[in-house]
Amino acid sequence: MSDHARTTGPMLASPRCGAKIRSGGSCRSPAVRGKRRCRMHGGAPGSGAPRGNQNARRHGLFTGEAIAERQQIRDLLGEARKLLETMK
């Protein structure tokens, strides 16, 4: 048995990243310690969007007001469907 085979056991037993990759499979790289993703998929410090990223709010589709408005519309449409069903 070579020295290399003895030292790779912990790395092979470590949790895997599991992020979905372009080919449709999952990433096989080891996850960063204490994280669920590898260094390439967001486990590294400093990865991800900056705090207070204003570009994320450009269109306003996911503001609290917009979400509440869409929920009200869904509720209203549901009530209208029920009313139409009772009229048949």
C-alpha positions as a Markdown table, in Angstrom:
| # | Residue | x | y | z |
|---|---|---|---|---|
| 1 | Met | 0.0 | 0.0 | 0.0 |
| 2 | Ser | 1.4 | 3.4 | -1.0 |
| 3 | Asp | 1.7 | 6.4 | 1.3 |
| 4 | His | -0.6 | 8.3 | -0.9 |
| 5 | Ala | -3.5 | 5.8 | -0.5 |
| 6 | Arg | -3.3 | 6.2 | 3.2 |
| 7 | Thr | -3.5 | 10.0 | 3.2 |
| 8 | Thr | -6.5 | 10.4 | 0.8 |
| 9 | Gly | -9.1 | 8.6 | 3.0 |
| 10 | Pro | -10.3 | 11.7 | 4.9 |
| 11 | Met | -10.6 | 13.8 | 1.7 |
| 12 | Leu | -12.5 | 11.0 | 0.0 |
| 13 | Ala | -14.9 | 10.7 | 3.0 |
| 14 | Ser | -15.5 | 14.4 | 3.2 |
| 15 | Pro | -19.0 | 15.8 | 2.3 |
| 16 | Arg | -19.4 | 16.8 | -1.3 |
| 17 | Cys | -20.6 | 20.1 | -2.7 |
| 18 | Gly | -23.7 | 18.9 | -4.6 |
| 19 | Ala | -24.3 | 22.1 | -6.6 |
| 20 | Lys | -26.0 | 21.5 | -9.9 |
| 21 | Ile | -23.5 | 21.9 | -12.8 |
| 22 | Arg | -24.1 | 22.8 | -16.4 |
| 23 | Ser | -24.1 | 19.2 | -17.6 |
| 24 | Gly | -27.0 | 18.5 | -15.3 |
| 25 | Gly | -25.1 | 16.4 | -12.7 |
| 26 | Ser | -23.8 | 17.5 | -9.3 |
| 27 | Cys | -20.5 | 18.9 | -8.3 |
| 28 | Arg | -18.1 | 16.3 | -6.9 |
| 29 | Ser | -15.7 | 18.7 | -5.2 |
| 30 | Pro | -15.3 | 18.5 | -1.4 |
| 31 | Ala | -17.4 | 21.1 | 0.4 |
| 32 | Val | -15.6 | 23.9 | 2.4 |
| 33 | Arg | -15.3 | 23.1 | 6.1 |
| 34 | Gly | -18.4 | 24.3 | 7.9 |
| 35 | Lys | -20.3 | 25.0 | 4.6 |
| 36 | Arg | -22.4 | 23.0 | 2.2 |
| 37 | Arg | -20.7 | 24.1 | -1.1 |
| 38 | Cys | -17.2 | 24.0 | -2.5 |
| 39 | Arg | -15.0 | 27.0 | -3.0 |
| 40 | Met | -16.2 | 27.3 | -6.6 |
| 41 | His | -19.9 | 27.3 | -5.8 |
| 42 | Gly | -20.1 | 29.8 | -2.9 |
| 43 | Gly | -18.4 | 28.2 | 0.0 |
| 44 | Ala | -15.3 | 30.5 | -0.1 |
| 45 | Pro | -15.2 | 33.7 | 2.0 |
| 46 | Gly | -16.2 | 36.7 | 0.0 |
| 47 | Ser | -18.2 | 34.8 | -2.6 |
| 48 | Gly | -21.7 | 35.8 | -3.5 |
| 49 | Ala | -23.3 | 39.2 | -4.0 |
| 50 | Pro | -22.1 | 42.1 | -2.0 |
| 51 | Arg | -24.1 | 43.3 | 1.0 |
| 52 | Gly | -26.6 | 45.9 | 0.0 |
| 53 | Asn | -26.5 | 45.1 | -3.7 |
| 54 | Gln | -28.8 | 47.6 | -5.3 |
| 55 | Asn | -28.7 | 45.7 | -8.6 |
| 56 | Ala | -30.7 | 43.0 | -7.0 |
| 57 | Arg | -33.7 | 45.3 | -6.6 |
| 58 | Arg | -33.7 | 47.0 | -10.0 |
| 59 | His | -37.1 | 45.8 | -11.2 |
| 60 | Gly | -39.0 | 45.5 | -7.9 |
| 61 | Leu | -40.7 | 42.2 | -8.6 |
| 62 | Phe | -39.8 | 40.8 | -5.2 |
| 63 | Thr | -40.5 | 43.7 | -2.9 |
| 64 | Gly | -43.0 | 43.0 | -0.1 |
| 65 | Glu | -45.6 | 45.2 | -1.7 |
| 66 | Ala | -45.3 | 43.5 | -5.1 |
| 67 | Ile | -45.6 | 40.0 | -3.5 |
| 68 | Ala | -48.6 | 41.1 | -1.4 |
| 69 | Glu | -50.3 | 42.6 | -4.5 |
| 70 | Arg | -49.8 | 39.4 | -6.5 |
| 71 | Gln | -51.2 | 37.4 | -3.5 |
| 72 | Gln | -54.3 | 39.6 | -3.5 |
| 73 | Ile | -54.8 | 39.1 | -7.2 |
| 74 | Arg | -54.5 | 35.3 | -6.8 |
| 75 | Asp | -57.1 | 35.4 | -4.0 |
| 76 | Leu | -59.5 | 37.5 | -6.0 |
| 77 | Leu | -59.1 | 35.2 | -9.1 |
| 78 | Gly | -59.8 | 32.2 | -6.8 |
| 79 | Glu | -63.0 | 33.8 | -5.5 |
| 80 | Ala | -64.1 | 34.6 | -9.0 |
| 81 | Arg | -63.6 | 31.0 | -10.1 |
| 82 | Lys | -65.6 | 29.7 | -7.2 |
| 83 | Leu | -68.4 | 32.2 | -8.0 |
| 84 | Leu | -68.4 | 31.0 | -11.6 |
| 85 | Glu | -68.6 | 27.4 | -10.5 |
| 86 | Thr | -71.6 | 28.1 | -8.3 |
| 87 | Met | -73.4 | 29.9 | -11.2 |
| 88 | Lys | -73.2 | 26.8 | -13.5 |
